[in-house]
Every structure is written in C-alpha cells, then in structure tokens.
Amino acid sequence: MTETQALMLFKCLADRSRLQILKSLAQEDMYVERLAERLGLTPPTISFHLKKLADAGAVKSYKTQYYTMYALEKSVFMTSILELIQEKSDDAELQKQRDEAYRKKVIDTFFEYGKLKSIPTQKKKERIVLEELAKAFEPGKEYTEREVNIILADYNDDFCTLRRDMIGEKLLARDHQIYWRTDKQK
Amino acid sequence: MKEELLSYIDERIAWHKGEQSRLKAEYRQDEAAHVQIAINVYNIFRSTYQAMKFDLAETLKRFSGIVSTWEENHKRACEHGDEEKRLIEEIKIARATEILRRAKEMEAMS
C-alpha cells in the first residue's frame, strides 16, 4: 500500500457510519438497501459511503442476479499499521537529497582549505562536522591518544574538544588510551 | 403568513443544526456536511424571500427556477454515476420540495 493509498484509507475510516458499514460487511456481503435497513440510513447515503470506501480500496462490489453486492476487501485490512509506517516514504528520496544539500552547506561553511574554521555550536551542525572529521580515521585501525590528537590538530587547534565530542557522539570509541573509529558515521 | 413561513424555516434550520452537531459528535463528518447542504437550502429560500420584499408568489417562482437547475444537475449526476453529486442534489431537491409544499399549504390556508 502506498502512502497516498494509506492516507485515503485512514481518512475514509475516520467516519462512524463507514466503520459501521465495514462491520456489517465483515459479517456478510450485503446490498445497499440491506445495509440501509440495518444501519438506519437512507440508501443514497449508504451508496455515498460505499463509493468512498470503494475508492479507498476498502470494499469491492460484484453483481448477482438482482443486486449489486458489496464485500469487504480483506487484503487491505491484513496490512498492519506498523508495516505501513515502516514502508519507505514516497518522498524519502527528496528528503535524502535535502539532507545531502544541507550537509554540503554545513561542510562548506565550516571547512576552508581542509581546515575546520570553528566548531559549530548547533548540535546538528557539529554532528555533521564531526562525521566529516571521522573520515580521517581508518576503519578497524587503532590509534593512540597522541595519534588522534595529531590527526585532529591538523584540522583545528582545539583538538581536545574535538576528540571528546567525537567520543560523545560515538564516532570514536576508546578503551585504555586506545581509540578506534566506530561505524556510526554517515 | 410571511412571519409564519419564516418562523417555520428558522425552526427547520435550528433542527438541522442540532442534527449536524449530533452527527459531528458521532464522527460522521460527511453526513454532517450533507446536513449543512440542507441548511443552505433553507437559507437560500430565506434570502430569496427577503430579497423579493416578502412577495411569496414571486419568491416561489424564483425558487422553483433554482430548483429546476438542481434537478438538471441531479439528472446529469445519475447519468454519469456520480454518487456524491447525486446525493447532494437529492438533499437539495428534497428540502426545496418541502419548503415549496409548506409555502403552498400556508398560502392555501390564508
């Protein structure tokens, strides 16, 4: 189910009469007049709701000798809400592009000729800067504190803050003065 | 008679507003919107009646003209299988028929 289909379905379900229609159809397939009688609504109102439900993919119809019967589209209701929210968003790609553009802008602002001009005060920007610095460390390789300091000092004089913040952001891990790069960076 | 008819229209508007509130409270938004259509019909009649300086015969003539447009719309909606439009036009025609019937009854009694 696409995001748009899910939105249509939820909007359609947010109506007590339509929910009552679905409950009736969950018991058995029915025609308009029967549903109208059961729910105390007029047949045109039932037809109106059924059209909405059909457009949202919640019900289907089929013709018998005398009536058009309506039935629940069970497959739609098999999808769990968790599955829906875990599905990739229709505009996920667009969001990714926006994130990348923002990232590039931050890097261009704070780095100049390979040097870090200043440490961003905004957390989100600092994270991007630190992720960029983490690329200077080889994955799987262990570094002494002195080696870490030398690498970071190449970017900015305040290497102590950078080292500490990279540990805080879990971009570097530390154990007994030995440092290594984690896989938490983008 | 004009006051009696206007009072009847006001009563019907009040009743429909109550019905609309009930439907909204029951999370039946679309049906509440349909009730609003009925309220609008009463208001259209009321405005037409007032614009005609309380001449009922002229009001009914003008109002019937509006209703015939709705009947045309209803016919077209049926032809195209447009359930939503069909229902809306049916609501409008039903309320208009009620008003016209009531007005004629009052006219006959006066």
Chai-1 contact restraints between the chains, C-beta under 6 A:
chainA,res_idxA,chainB,res_idxB,connection_type,confidence,min_distance_angstrom,max_distance_angstrom,comment,restraint_id
A,D15,B,R28,contact,1.0,0.0,6.0,A-B,restraint_1
A,R16,B,E26,contact,1.0,0.0,6.0,A-B,restraint_2
A,R16,B,Y27,contact,1.0,0.0,6.0,A-B,restraint_3
A,R16,B,R28,contact,1.0,0.0,6.0,A-B,restraint_4
A,S17,B,R28,contact,1.0,0.0,6.0,A-B,restraint_5
A,P44,B,L87,contact,1.0,0.0,6.0,A-B,restraint_6
A,P44,B,E90,contact,1.0,0.0,6.0,A-B,restraint_7
A,S47,B,E83,contact,1.0,0.0,6.0,A-B,restraint_8
A,F48,B,E83,contact,1.0,0.0,6.0,A-B,restraint_9
A,F48,B,E84,contact,1.0,0.0,6.0,A-B,restraint_10
A,F48,B,L87,contact,1.0,0.0,6.0,A-B,restraint_11
A,K51,B,E83,contact,1.0,0.0,6.0,A-B,restraint_12
